[in-house]
């Protein structure tokens, strides 16, 4: 399983190298002819059905734009990238992954996960049903729990760690009606990749950096409002009938948050779309690959395809994680230690109290 290098924490001055897609951009129309032709050549009607539904697209290398001059001479981008849009709580997505990976037989399978969330793909056989059902994209668990905590603090600070814990509880609460474990499509991608000999690549930006950047994008009033809203959502005792309960995917949750806090749209969605595009075509893991398949949430497909075909050499790893602060280590420590510690302790205390609610 491959992953990109460990980045430093992102700075608040980060500007995305590629703007978000314009409202008129439609990822399906942009690559439909290429995708239809490739699906037809595969001779699999089920594959063609996924294409027509918009769940599967193909972007050939000739649509990528020029390879940037800063890339080493021996770097060759993949010949083609397939992107499969999935739902994190759908059994259909599991079947779709099985179909696409066995039909396309890629060299690399890029999943919408980062290192500290990779454990979602490996569910312990002795885990209780309750533990599995409560698992979600924000969870900190598994055998590497303390390593994940340490990584969260190093990359995002105490405030990002505590916010992640609070979101984990909130996500478990609102998804409780689905009665399905989270991330089955990632587990399916891992199993099929092993069967066909494809390399599994962790393609998402570290969640610690994403949450740190999201937290920094908010004003203090907005931060207070967000924490209170999450707290009220978790402690709410309002029960809905079972058939009215709906699970919310991380992308849907991000969209809901971005509606109330527009500044969150860039760090939670747009920047991650570009990072996933970089992983699919420009990371070291996919060098000289013939075929790469990306397994991502459906909501990311428009942004990823736009980044793939609009890039003119601007997608760079160091830019996609944010530029490092110019402050010295000592200065950064003095500025952030007290603030992050206070925020972290408050949110951690809330998390401990709220665990009993679920």
N, C-alpha and C positions, 0 to 999 in steps of 0.2 A: 504494500500500500504506500503510495507516494504522496508527499505533501510539499508545499512550497516552503521557503526559508522562513524562520520565525522573525516577524517584523517588530520594529519598535513601536511604541504607542503613537497613535496618530495625533497630529497637531490640529488645532482648530482653524488654521489658515488654509487647510486643504481645499483645492479647487479641482473638480473632476476634469480629466483630460478630454472627455467627450460629453457633450450635453445630453440630457435625457431625450428620448424620442419625441419628435413633434406630435401633436394630437392626431395628425393625419396619417401617421405611420402605422402600417398594418404588417406585422411580421409574416403572416401567411401569404399575402399577396406578393411580398418582396421576394420570396424564394419558392413560390408555389410550383413554377415550371420545373425547376431543378429537382424539387422533392418528388413531384409526380413521376418524372422520368426515371429517377432512381428506384422508386417503389415499384414501378411497372417492370423494370428490368429484373427486380428480385422475384417477380412472379408469385407474390404472396398477397392474396386478396385482403387478408386481415391487416397487412401492413398498409395497403392502399386506403383502407377504411380509417386508419389512424391519421393518415395524411389529410384526408378530406374533412375530418373532424377538427383539425387544427392542433391535435395533440402531438404530432410528429412533424418535424421539419428537417431539411438537409441544407447545409451551406457548404458549397465546394470551395476549394482553396482560391480559385480565381476571383471569388467575390470578397476575399479578405482585404484586398488592398496590398500595397507594397510592404515587403519585410523591411523593418527599420534598419538603418545603417549601423546602429549600435549593437545589433545582434551579432554574435560570433558567426564567422563564415560557414561553419559546419552546421548551423541551426537550420532545420527545414520544417516549416509548419505542416500540420496534417493535410492530407489530400482532401479530406472531407470531414465535416462535423455534423453529426445528427444530434438533435435535441428532442428529448421526450419530456413532455409536460405531464406531471403527475399530481395526484392528490395525496396528501400525507395520511389520510384516513380512509382510503378506498381500496377494496379488494380488486377492483378492476385495474388499478394501476400496477398491482403486483403481476397480474396476467400480462399486461402490456409490456412490462419490462422483460419478462420471460420471452415473449414473442420477438421483440425488437432485438435484444442482444443475441439471441440464437440465429436470427435471420441475417443480421448485419455482421456479427462476429468481429467486433472492434478490437483494436490493439489496446485501447485505454477506455475506461469507464469513469467519467468525472461526475462525482456526486456533490449535491448541495450541502456539504458538511465541512466542518473544520476539525482540527486535531482534537480539541476538547469536547467535541460532540460525536466523535467517531464511534464511541461506545454504543450509540443507538443501533449500530449494525450488528452488535454482538450481544444478544440477549442471553443471559445466563440461564441454563436449563433448570437451575434450582430457584430461580426468582419466582416470587409469588405472583399470582394473577393480578393482585391489587397493585403491586409495585410496577408491573409492566403497564397496566392501564394508566397509571399516573405519570408515566414517562412522557416527556415532551421535549421540544427543541431547546428549552432553556435549562433542562435538568442537569444537575451535577450529581453523578452517581457512578456506580460500577467500581471495579477494583482500583482504578486510578483516581479515586475521589479527591484525595489530598493533593495529588499532582495537578488535578484540574483546578482546585482552589488556588494553589500557588501560581499557576499559569494565569488565572483570571486576575489576580492581584498585580502580577508583574506587567501584564499587557494593558489592563484597563483601570487598575486602581481599586481601592476598596468600594468606592461608590458604584462602579460598574458591576462588581461582583454582587453587591447587595441588591442592586436593581435587577440583576439576572435572577437572583433567588426569589425576589418578589414576583417577577413575571412568571417564574416557574409555578409558583403556587396559584397565581391568577389563571394561567393557562390550564392547569389541571382542573380548576373549578369550572371554567366555562366549557371545557371539553368532556366533562364527566358523563354527559348523556350519550356520547357516541358508543361507549362500551366496546371500544376497539383500541388496541395498543397503537401508539404513535410510531411512524417511521417504518412500516412494513415494507414499503417500496425500496428503502435503503438496504434492508436486510436481504430482500430478493436480489437487488443489484449486486450485493457482495457475493451471494451464493452462486449466481449464474456466472459472474466474472471468474470465480474460482473454477467453475466447471469448464469454461471455454478458454481458460488461460489468459484472460485479459488483465491488465494492470489496473488496480483500483486507485483513483486519484481523488484526494480531498480538495475540492475546488472552491470552497467558500472562504470568504475572509473571516479570520478569527472573530467569534462572537464578542470576545472581550473588547476588541477595538471598535466593533460596530456599536456596542452599547455605550462605550466611553464617548464616542463621537456623537451619539444620539443625546446623551446626557449634557454634553457641552453645548449642543445646539439650542438648548432651552434656556430661557431666562429663569431667574430664581422664582418668580411667581409661577411660571409654567412647571418648574420642577416640583414645587409644593403642590400645585393642583394635580399633577400626574400621580404623585405618591398617594395623595388623599383619594383620588379616583380608584386607583388599584386597591387600596385598603378597603374602601366601601364595597367594591365589587367582590372582594374575597369574603368579606364578613356578611354580605347580604344573605338573608335567610329565605328570600323569595324563591319558592319552588315552582317550576313549570311542569306541566304534564310531560310524561316521557316522550310523546311523539312531537313535542314542541322544542325539545332540547336539540341543539345542533352543535356539532364540534366546529371549532374555528382553527384554521391552519395558521402557522406563523405568519404567512404572507397576508392573510385576511386580518390578523390581529395588527400587523404593522400598518395596513391600510386604514384600519379604524383609528389607530393612534394618530396617524398622519392627518386624518380629517380634522381632529381637534387641535393638533400641533403640526402645522404645515412644515415647519423647519425639520421635522423628523423624516420627511419623505426622502431627502437626499441621502443621509447616512444609512437608513434602514432598507431602502430599496434601490435607488439609482446607483449608488456606489457599489453595492453588492452585485448588481447586474453587470457592471463593467469588470469587476473582479472575476466573476464566473466566466465571462467572455475571454479574459486573459488566460485563465486556467485551461480553457478549451483549445486555444490555438497558439499560445505563446509560452506556456510554462515549460520548464525543462523536461517534465514528465512526458510531454506529448511530442518531443522532438523526433522527427523522422517517422512519425506514425502515419499509417495509411488511413485508418478510420478511427475516429473518436466519437463516443456517444456520451452526451450529457444527460443526467437524470436530475431534473430540477422541478420545483413547483411551477404549475402552469402560469401563475401570475408573473413569473420572471421572464417568460419567453420573449415578449415584445422588446424588453430592454436589452436582453442578451443578443438577439438577432441584430438589433440596430447597432449595438456596439461592435459586433463582428464585422459588419459590412461597411460601417462608417469610419472605422479606425484607419488612419493614414500613418500609422507608426507611433501613435500617441499613447497606446496602452503600455504602461510600464509598471512593474510591480511596486517599486518604491513610491510612485505617485498614487497608486490605488490604495495603499494602506495609510497614506498621509505623510507629509514631510515631518521629519523629526524637529522638535523644538530647538531653537538656538540657545536656550538657557543651558547653563552648566548643570551637571548632576546635582551639585549642592544647592544651587538656586531653585531648581525644580523641586527638590526635596522639601526645602523650607516653605515654598509656596503651597505645595499640595498636601503635605503630611497631615497637618491639623484638620484642614477642610475635609479631606477624604476620610480620615479616621472618624470624625464626628458623624459625617453622613453615613459611613459604613456601619458604625455601631448602632445608629438609630434604625436603619433599614434592617440590619441583621436581627435586632430585637423584635421588630415587627414580624419578620419572617418566622422566628421561633414561636411567637405567639399565635401566628396564623396557621401553622402546621396542623394544629388541633381541629381547625375548621373543616378540613377535608376528610 
